[in-house]
């Protein structure tokens, strides 16, 4: 059974409420303190933060930054897919990311709109994606050969033909999501249903916490928004993996691998100079001045001795000098080692 306040505790509570912070008492040292209902004192500089129990923050700031970085990768991939599909430049970028309740998210959307439910196997639950009519109708007009010059945005649900065209856009969106989330977990995203009135969709309870990632889409002089709603219960099994440190390390590793592969591809076509030294010897400067055509320079190296092949001045291989189809050649026998004295 819970504790019941007696009359003295009720009076102390009412007195504390009526007094307010301006009526704080001073102690013997002159330091002002504020009394709580259980007669404990707190200093004036004690930090008090407001907490809204209707909107608890269940995802940490580091995890929110990791989600933002993940969906920035999705926005680049999705923008490239749309640009190729529409044969025009489509810019997609993350506008904001925040936590809210599902009811706040649905009530902030226009009606009618393009609202799609996305299954995310093997995770439990459903995500949802909303695309603003301000950009979805120009995209449909583009697919049907229009110019978007004097396009009127109708206030009505999408027709069956328009939904078939929008389905091609959503297919590319889920493909981009699968590619972006593959760095965390292999997830098979698929569109299961569409709706024009978002208030009619209840994938989670109204007070459930969701993460909403807002995107800005631009196509020529047309712009609109797209929102991805991720319920907390969907990503809860992966929440520990969404730390900013591990995600930054992965991004750095993947970036280094990509740069390394790019450099390797360019270096494959680069030209390098190779040379081989037949022998080393010394002669007097007077003999060098008197050298003439046909003179012989004697060395202590036998003609059958192996030679070293130098690449840009660095010794790399050991082999023999020979002739092939009338041309002088160098036959590589093996790589050179530090112990070789060739």
N, C-alpha and C positions, 0 to 999 in steps of 0.2 A: 504494500500500500504506500502511496506517495505521502510525503510529509505535509501536514496541514499547518499553516501559519497561525500563531496565536495572536491575540489582540495587540500585544506590544510590538510584534514584528510587523503587523499590518500598519500600525501607527508610524513606525520607523520608515516603512516604505513610502507612505503618503508624504511624510515630512521631507524625505529625500527628493521626491518628485517636485514638491512645491518649492523647495529651497533653490534648486538649480545650481549651476556652477558658480554663480556670483556670490553665494552665501557660504562659501567654503570657510571653515574655521582655520585659525592659525595655531600651530603648536608652540612649545616653549622656545624653540630656536627662531621663531619668526617665519619659518617656511610654511607656505600655504598648502594645505592638503584637502582632498575631497573625500568624504566619507561614503562608503557603500552601505547597502542595506544590512550587511552582516557585521557592521562596525569596523571593517578593515579600512585602512587609509591607503590612498594612492597618491603619488606625487603629481604636481601640476603638469609635468612634461610626459606623463604616461600616455602612450599612443593608443588611441581608440579608433578602430576602423569599422565602417559600416558593412554589414553583411546581409545580403538579400537572400532569404531562404527560398524564394521563388526562382532564383537564377543562380544556383550553386556552380562554381567554376570547378569542374571535374577534370579538366585537361590543363596541365601545367603550361607555363609560358614557353618552356623549352620544347614541349611537345607541339604546341601551337606553331612555333617557328619551324619545326621539322615538317609539319603538315603544309605550311606555306611554301617551303622550299620544294616539297614533293609536287605540289600542284602548280608551281611555277614551271617545273619540267613538263607537266601535263599541258599547260597552256601553250608552250612552244611547239610541242608535238601536235596538239589539236589544231593550232593555227596553220602549221605546215600541211596537215591533211586536208583542211578546208580550202586552203589556197589552191592546192592541186585539183581538188574536186570541182571548185567553182570557177577555175581558170581566172582568178583575180586575187589580189592581195587581201588576205583576211588577217587582221591583227587581233591576237588574244593575249590578255595579260591579267594577272591577279590584281583585283582592286582592293579587297579587304578579306579578312578572316576573323570571325568572332564566334563566341558561344552565346546561345540563347535557348529559350524553350521552343518546342515544336509549334505551339500555338502562335507564338510571336512571329515565327518564320512564315507560317501559312497566311496569317492575317496581313503581313507586309507585302504580299504578292498581288498583282492585278488579277482581275477576273473579267473576262476569260484570259487564259494564257496557255502556254505549252508546258505541261507538267508531266514528267515521265518518271515511272518507278523503275529502279535498277536493282536487279538481284545481284548478289555478290557471293557466289559460291566459292569456297566452303564456309564463309562466315555466316553467322545467323543474323537474320534481319534484312532490311531493305534500305537502300539509299534512294534519294530522289533528286531529279535535276529539273530546273525551271529555266526556260529560255524566253526572254521578253519578246512580245509581239513587235516591238520597235525594230528588232533585227531579224526575227524569223520570217516576216513577210517580205522584206527586201531580199533575203536569201532565196525564198520560194520564187520571187519574181525573177531573180537572176537565173535560176534553174530553168525557168520557162521562157527565157530569151528576152526578158524585159530590160529596160535601161535604168530603172529606179528614179527616173527624172521627176515625174509627177505622181509618185506612188502614194496612194491613200491607205492608211493603216486602219482596217476595219475593226470594229469592236464586236467581234463574234467568234465563236469557237472555230477551230480548223475543220475544213471539210475532209472527207475520206481521201480524196486525191492529194490534198495538201499534207495530210498525215503520212501518206506514203512517201512523199518527198522529204518530210521532216525526219522520217525513219532513217533515211540515208545519212542525215546529219548526226543523228543520235548514235548510229552504228559506228561512225568515226570517233565520236566522243568516248564511247565505251572502249574502243580499241586504244585510244590514247590513255585512258585510265588504267587499263590492264598493263600497258607498257610502263607507266609511271610507278604503279604499285608493285610491280615485279621486283623492285629493289628491296621491298619490305617482305612481301609474301606473294606467291602466285595466286591471283584471284581471277576468276572467270566472271566478268561483268556482262550482264545481258539485260536488255530492256524488256520488261514483262507486261507493262500496261501504260497507257497514257490517259490523261484527264485534262479537262479545260478549267475546272473549278478546283483550285488547290484545297479549299476548305473542306471539301468532301472526302479528302484522302486522310486517313489516320493510320500511318505506319507505326507510330509509337504513341503513347499517351500524351495529351496536350502539354503537360508540365515536364515532359522528359527533356533532358539537356541534349542539344544537337550542336554540331560544329557546322557553320555555314561559310562556305568559300564562295565569294562573289568574284565574277570575272567581267571584264569589259571587252566587248567585241566591236570591232570597227571594220567596215567594208566600204571604201570610198568615203562619201559624205554621210553615210548612215552609221549609226552607233546604237548599241543596246547592251543589255546585261544578261548574264547567265549565272545561276546560283546552283551550287551543289550542296545538298543537305546530307550530312553524315551523322546519324544517331550515335550517341556514345556507346550504346550496347553493341553496336556493330563492330566498332574498332577497339572495344575493351580488351579482347584477347591480344591485340597487337600494340597496346598502348605503351608497354615497356620498351618496345623496339623503336618507338618514335621519339627518341632522345636526340637533341640537337647535336651532341658530340658524335654519336655513332653515324648520324646522317651526314654530318660534315666530313667525317673521315671517309665515308663511302664516296661522296661527291668528289673529294680530292683524289681518291684512288681511281675512280672511273675517268676523271679528267686527265690524270697522268697517263693512263693506259691509252686514251684516245689520242693525246698528243704524241705519245711514243709511236703509235701505229702510223700516224700522219707523217711524222719525220722519217720513219722507216720506208714508207712508200715513196717519198721524194728522194731519199738517199739511194734507193735502188737504181734510179736513172742517172745518178751523178757520175761524172767521169773522173778517174784517178790515174795518176801517172805511175808506171812501174818501170823498174830498171834492175839490172844485175851487174855486179862488179866482177870482172874476170880475175883480177889479181891486184895486189898492192906492192909497190916497191919504191925505192928512193934513188934519185940520180943527182949528180952535181949540176949546179946552175950553168956551168960552162958547157956541159954535155947537152943540157936542154937547149941552149942557144944555138948549138951546132947541129941539132937534129935536122935531117933531110928526108925527103920521100924515099922509102925503101929501107931505111934504117930499122934495126931490130932492137927492142927493149927486152932484156932478159929478166925474168922473175924466178923466184924460188918455188913457185907453185906448179905442180905437175898439171898437164892438160887434162888428165882424167879425174882431177879432184872435183868434189861437189861445189856448187855455187849457191849463193844466197840471193833470193828475190826480194827486192825492196819495193814497198808500196808507199809512195809519198815520203820517202826517206826512212821508213821503218821496216826492219827486216822481219819478214813474215813466213817465208817458205824456203826449203832446201831442195835443189834439183840439179839437173844436168843441162848443159847447153848442147843443142843439136841442130839438125836440118830437116825440114819437112816440106816437100814439094817446092824445092828451090828457095825456101825462106828459112832464116835463122829462127829457131824456136827455143823455148825454155820449158823443159818437162818438170812438173812439180812432183817431187817424191813424197814429201811429208812436211807438216808445219815445223817451224823452227822452235827450239826450246832454249831456256836460259843457259843450259850446259853446253850448247853447241859453240864451237869456236871457228866457224867457217868464215 
